[in-house]
Amino acid sequence: MNRNSLIRNLLDEPGKLWDVIVIGGGATGLGVALDSVTRGYKTLLLEQSDFSKGTSSRSTKLVHGGVRYLSQGDVLLVKEALHERGIFLKNAPHLTANQEFVIPVYTLWDVILYTVGLKFYDLLSGRLSMGKSYYISPGKAIERLPLLKSEGLKGAIVYHDGQFDDSRMAVTLASACVENGGTVLNYFRVNGLLKDETGKIKGVDARDVISGREFRINSRLVINATGVFADEIHRMDHRDSKATIRPSQGVHVVLDNVFLRSSSAIMIPKTDDGRVLFAIPWYGKVVVGTTDTPLNDITLEPRALDEEIDFILKTAGKYLTMPPKREDIKCVFAGLRPLAANHEKPEATKEVSRRHKITLSPSGLLSIIGGKWTSYRRMAEETIDKAIRSGILGRKPCATKDFRFYSGNCRLKDERLKIYGPGAAEIEKLIDKDPETGDLIDSRLPYTKAEITWICRNEMPVKLEDVLARRSRALFLDARASLDAAPVVAAIMARESGAGNDWIEKELDDYRNLVGKYL
Ligand SMILES: Cc1cc2nc3c(=O)[nH]c(=O)nc-3n(C[C@H](O)[C@H](O)[C@H](O)COP(=O)(O)OP(=O)(O)OC[C@H]3O[C@@H](n4cnc5c(N)ncnc54)[C@H](O)[C@@H]3O)c2cc1C
């Protein structure tokens, strides 16, 4: 991916008519763009910030059916998600893993309830099951989770779900779009919708946020995949459009693995606020969360509330022999769920269905809102199918069910590098050629200088933050360490792009301000 040459696709043919313009470069928009381009439509995706800067880099990182939704009786949602889980794991083996979860149980009733519930979960996954669930004794539970409190423990239920790296999946989708002839641009904001004399949408007004250059771009179809920002686009379509989204914030804290000391994850099915809480091993750390706090503010950089952090630490401390404290936190991140607004019961966000919604406005704006990372592929298929059924696009079959992002056949010296898919072998070649590039960017982080160089050459980062937060996960794994690594990373980025010292200084300043929000 090269941003300048992709922008040339807009400049070389100024009046070009695209088949599909997708607004929003999160899981939903990137999934829709890939579905569209692999069916053969001329496709352009515009993201106002970096790919997955919004909710899509701030998830719990699970590819799952959602045990919680089962207890809410949403069997169809869980069944569909479990099916998509199977497809996701098959198509992106380099970014996903089979994760074992342990549910500690403290009453005999819970032993029965969760054993039966998880058996049903297994049953719903059918042939795409990731492993059977089963009961284990208290002793076996402590063998698996040595730091679990054993007092009153009646045993545990073990089950399996998928885990992944959300922002690396997003950049993998972006790169697959480009490889298949699509154009995807980060730091390109849509500021308005173009309409013809009958009021039908015929394109967008967009701005390259980096150069400030304005573009008028024509398209047969415009798709609004902007998550919590969807109502902004609805208002571009119709000034008086009613609010459809109520954001609900979910917070996670990242801790050292000394607090879990296990490769199994813990799932607490019912916390004091009625949600589930996960503690999941991830890249050598533990991600603990999440919360569900209704908010009114919609921003790209949501901040965790003090009470949310306290709630997570307090709940984790109830189950772990070594309760984590504030000073143990390596990173805290918050994300916004684009839940459907319920004007009668605005506080009841936990009960709002996580099902996605596709709508077509009278002017032809197709919006896809809600859903889950796990189901991004199916959501995309349904969105493009709706455009075909409405007569906006000619009929072409969906091609993403068997779209393999990486075959995973490459033999690597360092297995960790498989997260770069086919790029892993190229990174190893860089290190072979110049062994110093095999040095880590910081001793507390797993990333080498060669990875940063490869990212700059292939994955279109624009800002320092793009590399440290989303191409690598340095910010999420250890915010302070990522700040210490920032000068080295900025110097590599400047060398690769030809930027000068002013750029480095400005980026370091911006990054310092950003990191403060994750500590
Ligand atoms: C705390 C939390 C945990 C979660 N955990 C999981 C999980 O474990 N597994 C799972 O399957 N799902 C999970 N989800 C759900 C999943 O993360 C979301 O469904 C998904 O990321 C939403 O993606 P999106 O593309 O719709 O929105 P976003 O990722 O927010 O993308 C929308 C994009 O639109 C862009 N945009 C907005 N306005 C404009 C404009 N005018 N011009 C150009 N671009 C614009 C934004 O910059 C943004 O990048 C979780 C959600 C939350 C909040």
The ligand as an SDF file (V2000), in Angstrom:
LIG
                    3D

 53 58  0  0  0  0  0  0  0  0999 V2000
  -15.1780   -2.4440   24.2980 C   0  0  0  0  0  0  0  0  0  0  0  0
  -15.5500   -3.2320   23.0960 C   0  0  0  0  0  0  0  0  0  0  0  0
  -15.1590   -4.5690   22.9940 C   0  0  0  0  0  0  0  0  0  0  0  0
  -15.4940   -5.3110   21.8720 C   0  0  0  0  0  0  0  0  0  0  0  0
  -15.0530   -6.5880   21.7680 N   0  0  0  0  0  0  0  0  0  0  0  0
  -15.3580   -7.3280   20.6880 C   0  0  0  0  0  0  0  0  0  0  0  0
  -14.8380   -8.6440   20.5510 C   0  0  0  0  0  0  0  0  0  0  0  0
  -14.0750   -9.1250   21.3820 O   0  0  0  0  0  0  0  0  0  0  0  0
  -15.1950   -9.3490   19.4510 N   0  0  0  0  0  0  0  0  0  0  0  0
  -16.0410   -8.8470   18.4950 C   0  0  0  0  0  0  0  0  0  0  0  0
  -16.3590   -9.5630   17.5620 O   0  0  0  0  0  0  0  0  0  0  0  0
  -16.5140   -7.5760   18.5740 N   0  0  0  0  0  0  0  0  0  0  0  0
  -16.1790   -6.8090   19.6290 C   0  0  0  0  0  0  0  0  0  0  0  0
  -16.6220   -5.5170   19.7310 N   0  0  0  0  0  0  0  0  0  0  0  0
  -17.3900   -4.9590   18.6260 C   0  0  0  0  0  0  0  0  0  0  0  0
  -16.4880   -4.4770   17.4810 C   0  0  0  0  0  0  0  0  0  0  0  0
  -15.2850   -3.9410   17.9760 O   0  0  0  0  0  0  0  0  0  0  0  0
  -17.2300   -3.4180   16.6770 C   0  0  0  0  0  0  0  0  0  0  0  0
  -18.4550   -3.9580   16.2620 O   0  0  0  0  0  0  0  0  0  0  0  0
  -16.4810   -2.9800   15.4310 C   0  0  0  0  0  0  0  0  0  0  0  0
  -15.1490   -2.6680   15.7240 O   0  0  0  0  0  0  0  0  0  0  0  0
  -17.1700   -1.7590   14.8410 C   0  0  0  0  0  0  0  0  0  0  0  0
  -16.4960   -1.4170   13.6720 O   0  0  0  0  0  0  0  0  0  0  0  0
  -16.9990   -0.2260   12.7630 P   0  0  0  0  0  0  0  0  0  0  0  0
  -16.1870   -0.2680   11.5240 O   0  0  0  0  0  0  0  0  0  0  0  0
  -18.4700   -0.2880   12.6010 O   0  0  0  0  0  0  0  0  0  0  0  0
  -16.6930    1.0930   13.6040 O   0  0  0  0  0  0  0  0  0  0  0  0
  -15.3000    1.8400   13.8080 P   0  0  0  0  0  0  0  0  0  0  0  0
  -14.1970    0.9170   14.0390 O   0  0  0  0  0  0  0  0  0  0  0  0
  -15.5110    2.8930   14.8330 O   0  0  0  0  0  0  0  0  0  0  0  0
  -15.0340    2.5110   12.3930 O   0  0  0  0  0  0  0  0  0  0  0  0
  -15.7360    3.6350   11.9230 C   0  0  0  0  0  0  0  0  0  0  0  0
  -14.7360    4.5260   11.2130 C   0  0  0  0  0  0  0  0  0  0  0  0
  -15.4140    5.5470   10.4940 O   0  0  0  0  0  0  0  0  0  0  0  0
  -14.5430    6.6510   10.4370 C   0  0  0  0  0  0  0  0  0  0  0  0
  -15.2880    7.8560   10.0730 N   0  0  0  0  0  0  0  0  0  0  0  0
  -16.2450    8.4810   10.8100 C   0  0  0  0  0  0  0  0  0  0  0  0
  -16.6760    9.5800   10.1680 N   0  0  0  0  0  0  0  0  0  0  0  0
  -15.9850    9.6580    8.9910 C   0  0  0  0  0  0  0  0  0  0  0  0
  -15.9810   10.5910    7.9120 C   0  0  0  0  0  0  0  0  0  0  0  0
  -16.7810   11.6600    7.9020 N   0  0  0  0  0  0  0  0  0  0  0  0
  -15.1330   10.3730    6.8610 N   0  0  0  0  0  0  0  0  0  0  0  0
  -14.3080    9.2810    6.8510 C   0  0  0  0  0  0  0  0  0  0  0  0
  -14.2690    8.3750    7.8840 N   0  0  0  0  0  0  0  0  0  0  0  0
  -15.1050    8.5590    8.9250 C   0  0  0  0  0  0  0  0  0  0  0  0
  -13.9620    6.7050   11.8460 C   0  0  0  0  0  0  0  0  0  0  0  0
  -12.7690    7.4530   11.8890 O   0  0  0  0  0  0  0  0  0  0  0  0
  -13.7840    5.2350   12.1770 C   0  0  0  0  0  0  0  0  0  0  0  0
  -12.4710    4.7790   11.9610 O   0  0  0  0  0  0  0  0  0  0  0  0
  -16.2730   -4.7300   20.8300 C   0  0  0  0  0  0  0  0  0  0  0  0
  -16.6680   -3.3900   20.9290 C   0  0  0  0  0  0  0  0  0  0  0  0
  -16.2870   -2.6390   22.0420 C   0  0  0  0  0  0  0  0  0  0  0  0
  -16.6720   -1.2040   22.1260 C   0  0  0  0  0  0  0  0  0  0  0  0
  1  2  1  0
  2  3  1  0
  2 52  2  0
  3  4  2  0
  4  5  1  0
  4 50  1  0
  5  6  2  0
  6  7  1  0
  6 13  1  0
  7  8  2  0
  7  9  1  0
  9 10  1  0
 10 11  2  0
 10 12  1  0
 12 13  2  0
 13 14  1  0
 14 15  1  0
 14 50  1  0
 15 16  1  0
 16 17  1  0
 16 18  1  0
 18 19  1  0
 18 20  1  0
 20 21  1  0
 20 22  1  0
 22 23  1  0
 23 24  1  0
 24 25  2  0
 24 26  1  0
 24 27  1  0
 27 28  1  0
 28 29  2  0
 28 30  1  0
 28 31  1  0
 31 32  1  0
 32 33  1  0
 33 34  1  0
 33 48  1  0
 34 35  1  0
 35 36  1  0
 35 46  1  0
 36 37  1  0
 36 45  1  0
 37 38  2  0
 38 39  1  0
 39 40  1  0
 39 45  2  0
 40 41  1  0
 40 42  2  0
 42 43  1  0
 43 44  2  0
 44 45  1  0
 46 47  1  0
 46 48  1  0
 48 49  1  0
 50 51  2  0
 51 52  1  0
 52 53  1  0
M  END
$$$$
